[in-house]
Amino acid sequence: MYKGLRLAKAHLHHQSPSPPPPPPPPPPPPVTASARRRLHIFAPMSVAPAADDAASTSTSSSGEEPPHPTARNRRKQGEAIAKGHKNYELMLNLQLGIRHSVGKQHPVTLDLKASAFNPKEKVWTRFPPEGTKYTPPHQSCDFRWKDYCPVVFRTLRKLFKVDAADYMMSLCGNDALREFSSPGKSGSFFYLTNDDRYMIKTMKKSEVKVLLRMLPAYYNHVRACEDMLVTKFFGLHCVKLTGANQKKVRFVIMGNLFSSKYPIHRRFDLKGSSHGRMIGKPEADIDEYTTLKDLDLNFIFRLQKSWFEDFQKCYSYRQVDRDCEFLEQERIMDYSLLVGVHFRDTRDKHFTTEGACDADNSRHTTPRLSRDDINKFIYDPNRWAPIRLGANMPARAELTVRRSDCDFQQIGEPTGEFYDVVLYFGIIDILQDYDITKKLEHAYKSIQYDPTSISAVDPKQYAKRFRDFIYKAFAEDI
């Protein structure tokens, strides 16, 4: 038997080698730059941004469209509030309160009584850990929950077409909220839902008073302007801890302006003023979450002519005017236009702000879009994500440069270098009225600086300057 095994082994050693494996199939032809541009004109829902991502963007076995690869792999903003985080109990309290408030079944009518807007119209609910007849038991600390003008905000959610179940799932689901601090001077904290649809902002008592004061006018503005650009408010609440730590945390729930499947590569906070309106960071420290300011802006956003004529002239300019008139009437100032820019093709592109002050920089002009390409996608609704004012708006961003002899030139000189972009924008920070503090700030800074360059000015002057600047930063494509 052993001899047979040895013979078999020898036979295996002396047999001819196996044929080599067949050569791999040739790779698919590369996607040309012109073809890629044609695929990226109007934020197509199912087209990958690069050929390498084609496999990951195919339809899933369930028939649902998988998440956009750039959205799935994107670094999330903020710190997840997990167990052990200093604000973990606050998050639990917040979610318990929202479930309690939104879960109530009430008929909704759009014609509200004046009493619904009364600042004293609020509902306190106690949440002991053992639970009550109206509240569930929980593992957090004992706290009290306050709903401000609950009927008004419930009706606003209906006007904003917010589904109550989806709203609760976003805010109170199993996924943790993410916390990050404000880049501004307010010192507020922000909490983002995991799906990026909603943002929770902590508020000062003075801001709560302003919102409650302007709530009737805000409600009427929402009813009159379906495409308004001002912040959408969905709820105003307060958590009060009991016991030795009698801390109150007031917060408002808002829509997240940058809730998008496409990454935001650049974001700008634009007021129309120039004093102190530059971040002064080196380019290496600027990333997609850096909020740039007026003097950092190095683009003119040109809306495509057909879209501009069909949509922008009819709605956007008028809407900016109407929003500013509303804010002026409510004596609001210091607001901003927050702009998010998604660049369709980031290969070999620079988004530098430092080069915006040198008109002699070398330029490489990107090809212009043909009218056929634009019309192909603009009239095929299956090719692009839903577009509305301030969201998924296609445009071309023209690079600008500022003259070196002009320190405060707000809009630079156009260079003829264009980038295909998708824009997201809205008016934020609308809870600062022109109070005694702002009047004193205006008086003090007017002595030191040009009065027209500072942010703290009368609401009428602020609105005019804001509109003038926006109409320069946004223009018709040529």
Secondary structure, DSSP 8 states (H G I E B T S, - for coil): -HHHHHHHHHHHHHS-----------------HHHHHHHTSS--SS--SSGGGTGGGS--TTSS----HHHHSS--SSEE--TTSTTHHHHHHHHHHHHHHHTS-----SS--GGGG-TT-EEEEEE-TT--SSS---SS--EEEEEESHHHHHHHHHHTT--HHHHHHHHHSSS--EEEE-SSSS--EEEE-TTSSEEEEEE-HHHHHHHHHHHHHHHHHHHH-TT--B--EEEEEEEEE-TT---EEEEEEEE-TT--SS---EEEEE-S--TT------GGG--TT-EE-GGG--EEEEE-HHHIIIIIIIIIHHHHHHHHHHHHHTTB-S-EEEEEEEES--TT----SGGGG-TTS---------HHHHHHHHT-TTSS---BTTBSEEEEEEEEE--TT-TT-SS-EEEEEEEEEEEEEEEE----B--HHHHHHHHHHHHHS-TTTSS---HHHHHHHHHHHHHHHEEE--
